Amino acid sequence: MLRWLDERNAHSQGSRVGRDEFNESEDLAAFTAAESEAAAQWLYDRDLIDSISAAQESHILLWLTDEGVECVDSGLDAADFIARQTASVDQTTIVTGNVNNLAAAAGPGAIANLTVSTLDPDALEELARLLLQASPVLNLSKELELQIVNSLQVLTSEEEPGLVKKTIGQLYLLLQNSSSGALGGLIAAWMAARFGIS
């Protein structure tokens, strides 16, 4: 979407482009309206684009921010560009199970090292059920809800143990984030106990 905006010189509000015109992807398959809205939200949340929304629909008119132009000029895809930007932050926290350290590690630009030592199939199933029931009240953005749905697919499939452990770690840090509230913190504490997170 960033390259598409750049190709149309959408570098300011005055040169904004309608999201409904976006119908391309790298594999030449058309995006649905929901997919392009989700992509726009993801880019907007990371300050790569700015937009105008209407009451019934988000991000109907789009343009690149200075950061978005920098991303396009870098030649990196958006996820790699964001990773490079956040990797340059000096804060490194090694997570040892202390809730205060975990909250700090979940902050913007932070790096958290944690270990998931146990992969109990019953606990994975229980975590999937718990997240499905709790997600409507966790006060998460649409993007984070989508991340939980994708994580649930990994947890409930026969994926490689390393990927499952990585997913558990990502969910753990996500739920430690203050935006998920007390319930998110409780689920994360349960995860620490059940999966031996340290």
VOPAGU-2260 file (C-alpha; in pm, 1 decimal, decimal comma):
REM VOPAGU-2260
SITE   aa  ch    i         X         Y         Z
SITE  MET   A    0       0,0       0,0       0,0
SITE  LEU   A    1     290,5     235,9      74,7
SITE  ARG   A    2     444,1     185,0    -269,9
SITE  TRP   A    3      99,9     228,2    -424,4
SITE  LEU   A    4      57,5     563,2    -247,8
SITE  ASP   A    5     410,3     668,6    -345,3
SITE  GLU   A    6     343,8     581,5    -711,7
SITE  ARG   A    7      44,9     818,2    -699,2
SITE  ASN   A    8     250,7    1094,6    -531,3
SITE  ALA   A    9      20,4    1089,9    -229,0
SITE  HIS   A   10     272,8    1268,9      -7,2
SITE  SER   A   11      42,2    1518,7     159,7
SITE  GLN   A   12    -321,0    1572,6     248,6
SITE  GLY   A   13    -355,8    1781,4     -66,3
SITE  SER   A   14    -256,9    1483,8    -281,8
SITE  ARG   A   15    -452,5    1217,8     -94,1
SITE  VAL   A   16    -586,1     909,5    -272,0
SITE  GLY   A   17    -906,3     711,9    -213,0
SITE  ARG   A   18    -846,8     374,7     -48,6
SITE  ASP   A   19   -1124,9     227,2    -262,8
SITE  GLU   A   20    -890,6     261,6    -561,7
SITE  PHE   A   21    -640,0      26,8    -401,6
SITE  ASN   A   22    -686,5    -311,2    -563,9
SITE  GLU   A   23    -338,1    -446,4    -618,1
SITE  SER   A   24    -111,2    -673,8    -424,1
SITE  GLU   A   25     233,0    -819,8    -480,8
SITE  ASP   A   26      79,4   -1146,9    -598,3
SITE  LEU   A   27    -162,5    -961,9    -830,0
SITE  ALA   A   28    -467,3   -1074,0    -631,1
SITE  ALA   A   29    -719,7    -804,4    -551,5
SITE  PHE   A   30    -759,3    -692,7    -190,6
SITE  THR   A   31   -1104,8    -690,9     -36,7
SITE  ALA   A   32   -1232,1    -370,6     122,4
SITE  ALA   A   33   -1180,2    -524,4     467,8
SITE  GLU   A   34    -820,8    -623,0     383,6
SITE  SER   A   35    -731,8    -279,0     251,6
SITE  GLU   A   36    -893,4    -116,6     557,3
SITE  ALA   A   37    -694,4    -346,7     787,5
SITE  ALA   A   38    -374,3    -265,6     598,0
SITE  ALA   A   39    -447,7     106,8     622,1
SITE  GLN   A   40    -513,3      75,0     996,4
SITE  TRP   A   41    -185,0    -111,3    1046,6
SITE  LEU   A   42       9,7     155,0     856,9
SITE  TYR   A   43    -178,4     437,0    1032,7
SITE  ASP   A   44    -104,0     287,6    1377,4
SITE  ARG   A   45     266,3     295,8    1289,7
SITE  ASP   A   46     255,5     655,3    1159,8
SITE  LEU   A   47     342,9     553,0     803,8
SITE  ILE   A   48      25,0     701,4     657,1
SITE  ASP   A   49    -229,5     959,2     757,3
SITE  SER   A   50    -592,0     948,0     657,2
SITE  ILE   A   51    -939,4    1088,4     666,6
SITE  SER   A   52   -1219,0     866,8     796,2
SITE  ALA   A   53   -1595,8     887,1     783,4
SITE  ALA   A   54   -1849,2     778,6    1044,3
SITE  GLN   A   55   -1914,9     445,5     872,0
SITE  GLU   A   56   -1570,5     368,8     728,0
SITE  SER   A   57   -1211,8     421,1     838,8
SITE  HIS   A   58    -924,5     553,1     629,1
SITE  ILE   A   59   -1115,2     642,5     314,2
SITE  LEU   A   60    -857,8     898,0     195,4
SITE  LEU   A   61    -486,8     821,6     240,7
SITE  TRP   A   62    -148,4     987,9     209,1
SITE  LEU   A   63     205,4     908,1     320,2
SITE  THR   A   64     361,8    1065,8     626,3
SITE  ASP   A   65     728,9    1166,8     623,7
SITE  GLU   A   66     800,3     835,3     797,1
SITE  GLY   A   67     603,9     653,2     524,4
SITE  VAL   A   68     807,6     823,8     252,0
SITE  GLU   A   69    1124,7     725,2     439,1
SITE  CYS   A   70     999,8     364,6     450,8
SITE  VAL   A   71     935,5     357,5      75,0
SITE  ASP   A   72    1273,3     520,1       4,2
SITE  SER   A   73    1448,0     259,7     222,6
SITE  GLY   A   74    1332,5     -20,7      -8,5
SITE  LEU   A   75    1225,3    -226,5     294,6
SITE  ASP   A   76     876,0    -359,2     344,8
SITE  ALA   A   77     684,8    -184,0     623,1
SITE  ALA   A   78     733,1    -458,3     883,9
SITE  ASP   A   79    1111,7    -465,8     829,8
SITE  PHE   A   80    1129,3     -85,6     834,3
SITE  ILE   A   81     940,0     -73,7    1166,4
SITE  ALA   A   82    1159,5    -349,6    1310,5
SITE  ARG   A   83    1471,7    -156,9    1213,2
SITE  GLN   A   84    1331,9     163,2    1365,4
SITE  THR   A   85    1244,7      -2,7    1696,0
SITE  ALA   A   86    1566,0    -207,1    1705,8
SITE  SER   A   87    1766,8     114,6    1727,3
SITE  VAL   A   88    1619,9     192,8    2070,2
SITE  ASP   A   89    1872,3     117,4    2345,7
SITE  GLN   A   90    1628,6     -16,5    2606,5
SITE  THR   A   91    1680,7    -389,1    2656,3
SITE  THR   A   92    1494,9    -571,3    2928,6
SITE  ILE   A   93    1553,1    -931,8    3017,7
SITE  VAL   A   94    1224,0   -1065,9    3144,4
SITE  THR   A   95    1252,8   -1275,9    3457,4
SITE  GLY   A   96     891,1   -1306,8    3563,9
SITE  ASN   A   97     855,1    -981,0    3754,5
SITE  VAL   A   98     535,5    -808,5    3638,4
SITE  ASN   A   99     691,6    -461,0    3651,8
SITE  ASN   A  100     977,8    -569,3    3426,0
SITE  LEU   A  101     728,9    -727,4    3189,1
SITE  ALA   A  102     526,6    -408,7    3160,4
SITE  ALA   A  103     845,9    -217,2    3079,7
SITE  ALA   A  104     948,5    -478,8    2824,4
SITE  ALA   A  105     616,1    -449,0    2643,0
SITE  GLY   A  106     670,3     -74,8    2587,8
SITE  PRO   A  107     741,1      78,0    2247,3
SITE  GLY   A  108    1083,6     -10,8    2112,3
SITE  ALA   A  109    1164,6    -245,1    2398,2
SITE  ILE   A  110    1323,1    -583,7    2354,7
SITE  ALA   A  111    1219,9    -865,4    2583,8
SITE  ASN   A  112    1403,2   -1192,8    2620,5
SITE  LEU   A  113    1188,7   -1462,8    2769,2
SITE  THR   A  114    1189,2   -1837,6    2780,9
SITE  VAL   A  115     887,1   -2062,7    2737,0
SITE  SER   A  116     990,8   -2391,7    2895,4
SITE  THR   A  117     671,9   -2601,3    2883,9
SITE  LEU   A  118     439,9   -2689,5    2593,7
SITE  ASP   A  119     153,5   -2873,4    2757,8
SITE  PRO   A  120    -112,3   -2956,9    2492,1
SITE  ASP   A  121    -391,5   -2921,5    2751,0
SITE  ALA   A  122    -262,6   -2577,5    2849,4
SITE  LEU   A  123    -248,2   -2472,2    2481,3
SITE  GLU   A  124    -609,3   -2576,9    2434,2
SITE  GLU   A  125    -709,9   -2400,3    2755,9
SITE  LEU   A  126    -525,4   -2082,7    2647,9
SITE  ALA   A  127    -704,5   -2085,0    2311,7
SITE  ARG   A  128   -1045,9   -2113,6    2483,6
SITE  LEU   A  129    -952,6   -1844,9    2735,7
SITE  LEU   A  130    -842,2   -1598,3    2466,5
SITE  LEU   A  131   -1153,5   -1659,1    2257,3
SITE  GLN   A  132   -1374,6   -1585,9    2556,9
SITE  ALA   A  133   -1173,4   -1289,0    2682,8
SITE  SER   A  134   -1087,9   -1108,5    2357,8
SITE  PRO   A  135   -1414,3    -907,7    2339,2
SITE  VAL   A  136   -1341,6    -742,8    2677,6
SITE  LEU   A  137    -963,7    -697,7    2651,9
SITE  ASN   A  138   -1003,4    -350,1    2494,6
SITE  LEU   A  139    -763,2    -427,5    2209,5
SITE  SER   A  140    -735,1    -254,8    1873,7
SITE  LYS   A  141    -860,4    -438,5    1565,0
SITE  GLU   A  142    -499,1    -512,8    1471,2
SITE  LEU   A  143    -425,6    -672,8    1808,4
SITE  GLU   A  144    -749,4    -872,0    1791,9
SITE  LEU   A  145    -635,8    -999,4    1451,4
SITE  GLN   A  146    -297,9   -1088,2    1601,9
SITE  ILE   A  147    -475,3   -1293,1    1869,3
SITE  VAL   A  148    -684,4   -1473,0    1604,7
SITE  ASN   A  149    -368,4   -1553,9    1405,9
SITE  SER   A  150    -197,4   -1669,5    1724,9
SITE  LEU   A  151    -489,3   -1897,3    1805,0
SITE  GLN   A  152    -447,0   -2064,1    1467,3
SITE  VAL   A  153     -83,3   -2137,6    1551,6
SITE  LEU   A  154    -166,0   -2261,9    1902,5
SITE  THR   A  155    -438,4   -2500,1    1786,0
SITE  SER   A  156    -250,3   -2644,4    1488,3
SITE  GLU   A  157      29,5   -2897,9    1469,5
SITE  GLU   A  158     294,0   -2627,4    1425,5
SITE  GLU   A  159     663,4   -2662,4    1497,3
SITE  PRO   A  160     730,1   -2622,3    1873,5
SITE  GLY   A  161     961,4   -2323,1    1819,5
SITE  LEU   A  162     685,7   -2129,6    1642,4
SITE  VAL   A  163     433,8   -2217,9    1914,1
SITE  LYS   A  164     676,4   -2099,5    2184,6
SITE  LYS   A  165     742,5   -1776,0    1995,7
SITE  THR   A  166     366,5   -1720,1    1960,4
SITE  ILE   A  167     313,9   -1780,0    2332,7
SITE  GLY   A  168     587,3   -1526,3    2410,8
SITE  GLN   A  169     431,6   -1266,4    2179,7
SITE  LEU   A  170      87,6   -1317,9    2332,3
SITE  TYR   A  171     237,3   -1295,8    2680,3
SITE  LEU   A  172     396,1    -956,0    2610,5
SITE  LEU   A  173      82,6    -835,1    2431,7
SITE  LEU   A  174    -133,0    -919,8    2732,6
SITE  GLN   A  175     112,5    -750,1    2969,5
SITE  ASN   A  176      55,3    -426,1    2780,7
SITE  SER   A  177    -147,5    -187,8    2992,7
SITE  SER   A  178    -410,2    -147,3    2718,0
SITE  SER   A  179    -530,7    -503,4    2780,1
SITE  GLY   A  180    -623,7    -407,1    3137,1
SITE  ALA   A  181    -631,2    -620,4    3448,6
SITE  LEU   A  182    -779,7    -918,3    3265,2
SITE  GLY   A  183    -487,3    -921,0    3022,2
SITE  GLY   A  184    -246,0    -914,1    3315,0
SITE  LEU   A  185    -425,4   -1203,7    3482,4
SITE  ILE   A  186    -415,6   -1413,3    3165,7
SITE  ALA   A  187     -44,4   -1334,8    3126,5
SITE  ALA   A  188      24,1   -1439,2    3486,9
SITE  TRP   A  189    -165,0   -1766,3    3421,9
SITE  MET   A  190      46,0   -1816,4    3106,9
SITE  ALA   A  191     367,9   -1762,5    3303,2
SITE  ALA   A  192     268,9   -2034,9    3546,2
SITE  ARG   A  193     136,5   -2285,8    3288,3
SITE  PHE   A  194     414,0   -2245,3    3028,5
SITE  GLY   A  195     707,1   -2181,0    3262,1
SITE  ILE   A  196     772,8   -1836,6    3116,4
SITE  SER   A  197    1083,2   -1678,5    3260,5
